Amino acid sequence: MAGDKGPQADKIAAGLTRRQLIEIEACSRCGECLLWCPVFPHDPREEISSRGKLGRIRKLAGGIASPSDEAALLDGLYACSACGQCHVVCPIRINTPELWEQARLALANSGLLQPEAQIQQLKTIREYDNSYGKPRAQRGLWAERASRAGFFLGPVPTWSEQQSEVLYFAGCTASFDETMQPVAVQSARLLQEAGVRFSILGADEPCCASKLRRMGDNEFRTEASRRAEMLAGKKVRTIVVSCAGCFKGLHSDYRGILPPSVEVLHLTEFLWRLIREGSLKPRHEVPLTVTYHDPCHLGRHNGIYEEPRKVLGSIPGLHVVEMKRSGPFSACCGMGGGLKLARPDLQKKMSAARIREAEAAGAEAVVTPCQTCLMGLSAGAAAAASSLPVFHLNEMLVRSVCPEITFDTIAAGLKSSDGQGGRSAP
Amino acid sequence: MGVLLACAAYAVYAAFICRLFFHILLWVRASEQAFTRPAYAVRIRPNTVAVTALDLLFLRRLFSQNKLLWIGSWTFHLSFLLVFLGHMRYFLNPVPACITCLQPFGLVAGYLLPLSLILLLILRTSSGKNRYVSVYNYFLLGTALVISLSGLGLRVFIHPDLAEIKAYILALFTFRPEALPQSIVFVAHFSLVLFLLPFLPLHMVAAPLVTLDARRREDELRTVMHER
């Protein structure tokens, strides 16, 4: 079995944990992962499936891999959104998402190159502290512009202006992507509507760096520790995160790094808490039939399935129908794990397939609580030539609580606010 | 021919032991935690072990996903276990009472084993999914099916000299190989088992550890989730 070890074998084996080396032997080759994999229908090759990837990792660790095995493994590992569906359906329950991340790390350390687009993305994050390659000073502009446009009930203070126990963490996408900034604005406004005393970090908000972990970067732990130290120093009690990717980062990847006294909640968890306590009251009817798309990082990776549905269920007039695949079996939109960078063609096909599933469910719109999924599904609707609208969960709640600040209103308002002499980026 | 088969048997056993040894060495050498998350480490509770045992005994994850596949898979594993235990009477002398007691169940399992393999093959080939079944799957299922059918044939139709077979097996295990038994079907049956052994996945060894770890992680997640 051992044979002559290839040049990478020792490094691959050393890069995996003992548990993971046992896991790669635990595969019974049943193929359930392949039946459920959201990527496989669009690229039906064995190396795309978990079974195929595990087989290649076994060969690499055992020192019997050929160069074609290495190439196939690289192909399969990076054509994966790390959605965790294979873990959910695996009869033995192999922890595949962590295995893929660790294998990416081990491969990168052994000198096997990852896709160029991912290398560039990681370089950008390290250089600019965000995945958009924009100056850090621009990070808090969404709040300034929204404040000027009158979208808030009062000022949204930075932590240095008001040291509060609750911190709203907007994340890179909602901070820098102009098309997604309404998500951050609506999140802050909903917190204000509920009377929550909170602050934001503004220009001091770091990138959560979880993409470093997703794409197998060696620096993740160092970067995460630095950020955790900064957050812990602020004596914050609760961090509310509106991005599922950042939530996975701060909540799961920072486990053991961030002090346990800091509570990390996804926005939907916090909103449900506020609704349940009666602080936030959905009042206006929203007569719409929607279907809920579970973000992988929220659902499968962190077990948050109920809270977003409870939030939607609290909105008068809103009817929620489930897609054929929902909850733990929800099909991934393809935006995770760096797949969009490595294989944008696959991401489009995956999100288009998800949109068609939503149409088949009889929904008038798709709702998701993650801005990254929102971007992916919107691209999917365009790829599927579908007129089905895709909304952030905030939009549904806003229509019921404060209908004057819909997503489109904010997007237009921020644009004009910018045009009226908003602080430009250095 | 007898010597050749005996040599093959020793080579297969040696390879199997080397394979296990190699993996254990790899596991021992590996770092305990290349990526540590120590702060929320949750102790494994007896309840977690019990739930894991039920997961493994009843293949509960598969049951929730695909009932037909579960029937095939569970029947295969159970009947394989019973047939394996039933075969112990050829390897042990004297035969323990518990093995003797299992013989009627082993007989029923002998019929169920090929049936479950046929069901698994049908389900996998009729799923309609592109390349759901790999060449390796076909190889494993096909070889196991031929072995189980030849075993059933030996038991039901051929009735070879069992004393002769047992003497041959015991001699093989005590490194005093004897002449091959007369039955050609037995020789084929035994040869196929030797042929299949190196290709068997190690999931029977690794699955309990992996499933237990998955359950432990769920406990850990419950500990850090704030709303439950």
Contacts between the chains, C-beta under 8 A, distances in Angstrom:
chain1	res1	chain2	res2	distance
A	1	B	15	7.4
A	1	B	18	6.7
A	1	B	19	4.4
A	1	B	22	5.5
A	1	B	23	8.0
A	2	B	18	7.7
A	2	B	22	4.8
A	13	B	26	5.9
A	13	B	29	7.5
A	13	B	30	6.5
A	14	B	29	7.9
A	14	B	30	7.0
A	14	B	31	7.0
A	14	B	34	8.0
A	15	B	34	6.3
A	16	B	30	6.4
A	16	B	34	6.8
A	17	B	30	6.4
A	17	B	31	6.2
A	17	B	32	7.0
A	17	B	33	5.6
A	17	B	34	4.9
A	17	B	35	7.0
A	18	B	27	5.3
A	18	B	28	7.8
A	18	B	30	4.2
A	18	B	31	6.9
A	18	B	32	5.8
A	19	B	209	7.6
A	19	B	210	7.9
A	19	B	213	6.0
A	20	B	30	7.9
A	21	B	23	7.8
A	21	B	26	5.7
A	21	B	27	5.3
A	21	B	30	5.0
A	22	B	27	6.0
A	22	B	206	4.9
A	22	B	209	5.4
A	22	B	210	6.5
A	23	B	206	7.0
A	23	B	210	5.3
A	25	B	23	6.2
A	25	B	201	7.5
A	25	B	202	4.4
A	25	B	203	7.0
A	25	B	205	7.2
A	25	B	206	4.5
A	26	B	202	7.6
A	26	B	203	5.0
A	26	B	206	3.6
A	26	B	207	5.1
A	26	B	209	7.4
A	26	B	210	4.2
A	27	B	201	6.7
A	27	B	203	6.3
A	28	B	201	5.7
A	28	B	203	4.2
A	28	B	207	7.3
A	29	B	134	6.9
A	29	B	136	5.9
A	29	B	137	6.2
A	29	B	140	7.3
A	29	B	201	5.9
A	30	B	62	7.9
A	30	B	73	7.3
A	31	B	124	7.1
A	31	B	132	5.3
A	31	B	133	6.6
A	31	B	134	7.0
A	31	B	137	6.6
A	32	B	62	7.1
A	32	B	65	6.7
A	32	B	66	7.6
A	32	B	69	7.9
A	34	B	129	7.1
A	34	B	131	7.8
A	34	B	132	5.8
A	35	B	127	6.8
A	35	B	129	5.7
A	35	B	132	6.2
A	41	B	130	7.8
A	44	B	130	4.2
A	44	B	131	5.8
A	45	B	131	7.9
A	46	B	131	6.5
A	46	B	134	6.2
A	51	B	134	7.0
A	61	B	26	6.6
A	62	B	22	7.5
A	62	B	26	7.8
A	87	B	214	7.9
A	89	B	61	7.2
A	89	B	65	5.8
A	90	B	61	7.0
A	91	B	59	5.6
A	91	B	61	4.9
A	91	B	62	4.5
A	91	B	73	7.7
A	92	B	61	8.0
A	92	B	203	6.3
A	92	B	206	7.9
A	92	B	207	4.6
A	92	B	210	5.3
A	92	B	211	5.8
A	93	B	55	7.6
A	93	B	61	6.4
A	93	B	210	6.4
A	93	B	211	5.3
A	93	B	214	3.7
A	93	B	215	8.0
A	94	B	210	5.7
A	94	B	214	8.0
A	95	B	210	7.6
A	95	B	213	7.0
A	95	B	214	6.5
A	95	B	217	7.0
A	98	B	35	7.8
A	102	B	34	6.6
A	102	B	35	6.4
A	105	B	35	7.9
A	221	B	35	7.4
A	251	B	224	7.5
A	255	B	37	4.7
A	255	B	39	6.4
A	255	B	40	5.6
A	255	B	224	6.7
A	256	B	36	6.4
A	256	B	37	4.2
A	256	B	38	5.0
A	256	B	39	3.9
A	256	B	40	6.6
A	257	B	39	7.9
A	260	B	39	6.0
A	260	B	40	7.0
A	260	B	224	7.9
A	263	B	226	5.6
A	265	B	226	6.3
A	269	B	226	7.1
A	269	B	227	5.9
A	272	B	227	7.8
A	273	B	227	7.3
A	302	B	221	7.1
A	302	B	225	7.6
A	303	B	221	5.8
A	303	B	225	6.7
A	307	B	227	6.8
